[in-house]
C-alpha cells in the first residue's frame, strides 16, 4: 500500500469497500440464520436456502401486478435477438421429446 511514503488512496478505498461489503454480507447472513432457527425449519436444506437467499429483497407493491416493467424478464433472449416464436418452438419440441 505504501511505497516511499506515498499512500495509494484508490487501493485503500477499494480495500475499504470490500471490507464493508464483507461485513454487510456477514450481518445479513447471520440475521438470516437467526430467523431460520426462530422459524424452526425442518431440515438443513431449508435452513441453507434461507441463508443463501438472504440477499433477495421482497417485491414492492408496484412490482407485483400491473406495474410497468422496465426490464425484460429474460434479458439473455433479447440480447441474442431470440424471438418469442423461437422460444415457444424450442419448448414445444423439448416437451414432445420428453413425453
C-alpha positions as CSV (number, residue, x, y, z in Angstrom):
1,X,0.0,0.0,0.0
2,X,2.8,2.4,0.8
3,X,5.8,2.9,-1.4
4,X,8.2,5.6,-0.4
5,X,5.7,7.1,2.0
6,X,3.1,7.5,-0.8
7,X,-0.4,6.3,0.0
8,X,-2.5,4.8,-2.8
9,X,-5.9,6.2,-1.9
10,X,-7.7,4.3,-4.7
11,X,-6.4,1.0,-3.4
12,X,-7.2,2.0,0.1
13,X,-10.8,2.9,-0.9
14,X,-11.1,-0.4,-2.8
15,X,-10.0,-2.3,0.3
16,X,-12.4,-0.4,2.5
17,X,-15.3,-1.0,0.1
18,X,-14.5,-4.8,0.0
19,X,-14.3,-4.9,3.8
20,X,-17.7,-3.0,4.2
21,X,-19.3,-5.4,1.7
22,X,-18.0,-8.4,3.5
23,X,-19.2,-7.0,6.8
24,X,-22.7,-6.3,5.4
25,X,-22.8,-9.9,3.9
26,X,-21.8,-11.4,7.3
27,X,-24.5,-9.4,9.2
28,X,-27.2,-10.2,6.6
29,X,-26.4,-13.9,6.6
30,X,-26.1,-14.0,10.4
31,X,-29.6,-12.4,10.8
32,X,-31.0,-14.9,8.3
33,X,-29.5,-17.8,10.4
34,X,-31.3,-16.5,13.5
35,X,-34.6,-16.1,11.6
36,X,-34.3,-19.7,10.3
37,X,-33.6,-21.1,13.7
38,X,-36.5,-19.0,15.1
39,X,-38.8,-20.4,12.4
40,X,-37.8,-23.9,13.4
41,X,-37.0,-25.1,9.9
42,X,-37.5,-28.8,9.3
43,X,-34.2,-29.6,7.6
44,X,-30.7,-28.3,6.9
45,X,-31.5,-27.7,3.2
46,X,-34.3,-25.4,4.2
47,X,-32.0,-23.6,6.6
48,X,-29.3,-23.3,4.0
49,X,-31.8,-22.0,1.4
50,X,-32.9,-19.2,3.8
51,X,-29.3,-18.2,4.4
52,X,-28.4,-18.3,0.7
53,X,-31.5,-16.2,-0.2
54,X,-30.8,-13.6,2.4
55,X,-29.6,-11.1,-0.3
56,X,-33.0,-11.2,-2.0
57,X,-35.4,-8.3,-1.3
58,X,-39.2,-8.7,-1.3
59,X,-41.2,-7.3,-4.2
60,X,-42.8,-3.9,-3.8
61,X,-46.5,-3.5,-4.4
62,X,-45.9,-1.8,-7.8
63,X,-43.7,-4.8,-8.8
64,X,-46.4,-7.4,-8.3
65,X,-49.4,-6.8,-10.6
66,X,-50.0,-4.1,-13.1
67,X,-46.6,-2.4,-12.6
68,X,-44.7,-1.2,-15.6
69,X,-41.8,-3.5,-16.4
70,X,-38.7,-1.6,-17.5
71,X,-36.5,-4.7,-17.7
72,X,-37.5,-7.8,-19.7
73,X,-37.9,-11.0,-17.7
74,X,-35.2,-12.8,-19.6
75,X,-32.6,-10.3,-20.7
76,X,-30.5,-13.0,-22.3
77,X,-33.0,-13.7,-25.1
78,X,-33.3,-10.0,-26.0
79,X,-29.5,-9.7,-26.3
80,X,-29.3,-12.5,-28.8
81,X,-32.3,-11.4,-30.7
82,X,-34.3,-14.6,-30.0
83,X,-37.9,-14.1,-30.8
84,X,-40.9,-15.4,-28.7
85,X,-41.8,-17.8,-31.5
86,X,-38.4,-19.4,-31.4
87,X,-38.5,-19.8,-27.7
88,X,-42.0,-21.4,-27.9
89,X,-40.9,-23.6,-30.7
90,X,-37.9,-24.9,-28.7
91,X,-40.0,-25.5,-25.6
92,X,-42.7,-27.4,-27.6
93,X,-40.2,-29.7,-29.3
94,X,-38.5,-30.3,-25.9
95,X,-41.8,-31.2,-24.4
96,X,-42.6,-33.6,-27.3
97,X,-39.3,-35.4,-27.0
98,X,-39.5,-35.8,-23.2
99,X,-43.1,-37.2,-23.2
